[in-house]
């Protein structure tokens, strides 16, 4: 089996992978916040508008 414990960045050395990972993590966090906010609004609408 191959050893996948180390991340190898040799495919594109000119790319700034730490910045890419930070952007991706921010995107996932924002998506999670948006989804939970939407779910909360829908739940409140179901409670108070029926």
C-alpha positions as CSV (number, residue, x, y, z in Angstrom):
1,X,0.0,0.0,0.0
2,X,1.1,3.6,-0.5
3,X,1.9,5.8,2.4
4,X,-0.6,8.7,2.3
5,X,0.3,10.2,5.7
6,X,2.2,13.1,4.0
7,X,0.7,15.7,1.7
8,X,2.8,16.0,-1.4
9,X,2.6,19.4,-3.2
10,X,5.0,18.5,-6.0
11,X,2.3,18.6,-8.7
12,X,2.1,22.4,-8.7
13,X,4.8,24.0,-6.7
14,X,3.8,27.5,-7.7
15,X,0.4,27.2,-6.1
16,X,-0.2,28.5,-2.5
17,X,-1.9,25.4,-1.0
18,X,-2.1,26.8,2.5
19,X,-4.2,29.7,1.1
20,X,-6.3,27.3,-0.9
21,X,-7.0,25.2,2.2
22,X,-7.8,28.4,4.3
23,X,-10.3,29.5,1.6
24,X,-11.9,26.1,1.4
25,X,-12.3,25.9,5.2
26,X,-13.8,29.4,5.2
27,X,-16.2,28.4,2.4
28,X,-17.3,25.3,4.3
29,X,-17.8,27.3,7.5
30,X,-19.9,29.9,5.6
31,X,-22.0,27.2,4.0
32,X,-22.6,25.5,7.3
33,X,-23.7,28.9,8.9
34,X,-26.0,29.6,5.9
35,X,-27.6,26.2,6.0
36,X,-28.2,26.3,9.7
37,X,-29.6,29.8,9.4
38,X,-32.0,28.7,6.6
39,X,-33.1,25.7,8.7
40,X,-33.8,27.9,11.7
41,X,-35.8,30.4,9.6
42,X,-37.8,27.6,8.1
43,X,-38.5,26.0,11.5
44,X,-39.6,29.4,12.9
45,X,-41.8,30.0,9.9
46,X,-43.4,26.5,10.4
47,X,-44.1,27.3,14.1
48,X,-45.3,30.8,13.9
49,X,-47.0,31.0,10.5
50,X,-49.3,28.0,10.9
